[in-house]
Amino acid sequence: MYHYNYFWGMHIFWWVIGIILIVLIFAPWNFTGQHKRKDTPLNILKRRFANGEINKEEFEEKKKILQQN
């Protein structure tokens, strides 16, 4: 009977280890302590300009509009 109780103890132990590993793999946590920065409208505009989605004139015009607020 001693081995039966030992088996269930180890069985639960491995389930706990497995659940912890699954949580660590799929958790959206940032372990460095830095929160993911949200994109500001100006950062989005800069990225669009860098990707070539908008030209320089559009960039300058929209940048002025954003800086007015």
GROMACS elastic network, one bead per residue, 0.5 to 0.9 nm:
[ bonds ]
;  ai    aj funct       b0    kb
    1     4     6  0.52129   500
    1     5     6  0.67830   500
    1     6     6  0.89158   500
    2     5     6  0.55490   500
    2     6     6  0.64302   500
    2     7     6  0.88483   500
    3     7     6  0.61320   500
    3     8     6  0.88727   500
    4     7     6  0.52257   500
    4     8     6  0.66863   500
    4     9     6  0.89300   500
    5     8     6  0.53486   500
    5     9     6  0.63619   500
    5    10     6  0.88508   500
    6     9     6  0.51460   500
    6    10     6  0.63530   500
    6    11     6  0.85347   500
    7    10     6  0.53297   500
    7    11     6  0.60140   500
    7    12     6  0.87063   500
    8    12     6  0.61297   500
    8    13     6  0.84551   500
    9    12     6  0.53732   500
    9    13     6  0.62310   500
    9    14     6  0.88912   500
   10    14     6  0.62824   500
   10    15     6  0.86564   500
   11    14     6  0.54236   500
   11    15     6  0.64199   500
   11    16     6  0.88174   500
   12    15     6  0.50585   500
   12    16     6  0.62083   500
   12    17     6  0.86671   500
   13    16     6  0.52178   500
   13    17     6  0.63010   500
   13    18     6  0.86832   500
   14    18     6  0.60409   500
   14    19     6  0.85603   500
   15    18     6  0.50399   500
   15    19     6  0.61587   500
   15    20     6  0.85960   500
   16    19     6  0.51768   500
   16    20     6  0.61890   500
   16    21     6  0.86584   500
   17    20     6  0.51729   500
   17    21     6  0.62583   500
   17    22     6  0.87309   500
   18    21     6  0.51426   500
   18    22     6  0.62328   500
   18    23     6  0.86742   500
   19    22     6  0.50894   500
   19    23     6  0.61894   500
   19    24     6  0.86231   500
   20    23     6  0.51560   500
   20    24     6  0.62017   500
   20    25     6  0.86632   500
   21    24     6  0.50913   500
   21    25     6  0.61438   500
   21    26     6  0.86864   500
   22    25     6  0.51560   500
   22    26     6  0.62108   500
   22    27     6  0.82178   500
   23    26     6  0.53775   500
   23    27     6  0.54972   500
   24    27     6  0.53457   500
   24    28     6  0.85394   500
   24    29     6  0.84134   500
   25    28     6  0.85591   500
   26    29     6  0.88079   500
   27    30     6  0.87597   500
   29    32     6  0.89692   500
   29    33     6  0.88045   500
   29    35     6  0.86646   500
   30    33     6  0.60886   500
   30    34     6  0.65224   500
   30    35     6  0.67518   500
   30    36     6  0.77576   500
   31    34     6  0.76208   500
   32    35     6  0.84956   500
   34    37     6  0.84271   500
   35    38     6  0.89136   500
   37    40     6  0.88602   500
   39    42     6  0.80400   500
   39    43     6  0.59429   500
   39    44     6  0.63503   500
   40    43     6  0.51684   500
   40    44     6  0.63079   500
   40    45     6  0.86303   500
   41    44     6  0.50866   500
   41    45     6  0.61484   500
   41    46     6  0.86489   500
   41    66     6  0.76058   500
   42    46     6  0.61469   500
   42    47     6  0.85946   500
   42    62     6  0.89002   500
   42    63     6  0.69909   500
   42    66     6  0.70735   500
   42    67     6  0.85931   500
   43    46     6  0.50292   500
   43    47     6  0.61526   500
   43    48     6  0.86024   500
   44    47     6  0.50869   500
   44    48     6  0.61823   500
   44    49     6  0.86389   500
   45    48     6  0.51149   500
   45    49     6  0.62299   500
   45    50     6  0.86025   500
   45    54     6  0.86676   500
   45    59     6  0.70001   500
   45    62     6  0.78834   500
   45    63     6  0.76108   500
   46    49     6  0.50997   500
   46    50     6  0.61052   500
   46    51     6  0.86021   500
   46    59     6  0.77086   500
   46    63     6  0.89072   500
   47    51     6  0.60967   500
   47    52     6  0.86039   500
   47    53     6  0.87462   500
   48    51     6  0.51083   500
   48    52     6  0.62758   500
   48    53     6  0.52352   500
   48    54     6  0.62685   500
   48    59     6  0.86044   500
   49    52     6  0.51309   500
   49    53     6  0.58483   500
   49    54     6  0.52153   500
   49    55     6  0.64694   500
   49    56     6  0.72824   500
   49    58     6  0.87128   500
   49    59     6  0.64882   500
   50    53     6  0.76653   500
   50    54     6  0.83932   500
   51    54     6  0.79867   500
   52    55     6  0.66684   500
   54    57     6  0.81915   500
   54    58     6  0.60791   500
   54    59     6  0.65171   500
   55    58     6  0.54591   500
   55    59     6  0.61914   500
   55    60     6  0.88028   500
   56    60     6  0.61313   500
   56    61     6  0.85421   500
   57    60     6  0.52513   500
   57    61     6  0.61372   500
   57    62     6  0.85903   500
   58    61     6  0.51296   500
   58    62     6  0.60526   500
   58    63     6  0.83191   500
   59    62     6  0.53514   500
   59    63     6  0.59055   500
   59    64     6  0.86185   500
   60    63     6  0.50172   500
   60    64     6  0.62239   500
   60    65     6  0.87344   500
   61    64     6  0.53435   500
   61    65     6  0.65081   500
   61    66     6  0.88794   500
   62    65     6  0.50106   500
   62    66     6  0.61949   500
   62    67     6  0.86206   500
   63    66     6  0.51228   500
   63    67     6  0.61469   500
   63    68     6  0.87108   500
   64    67     6  0.51619   500
   64    68     6  0.63161   500
   65    68     6  0.53646   500
   65    69     6  0.72831   500
   66    69     6  0.58531   500
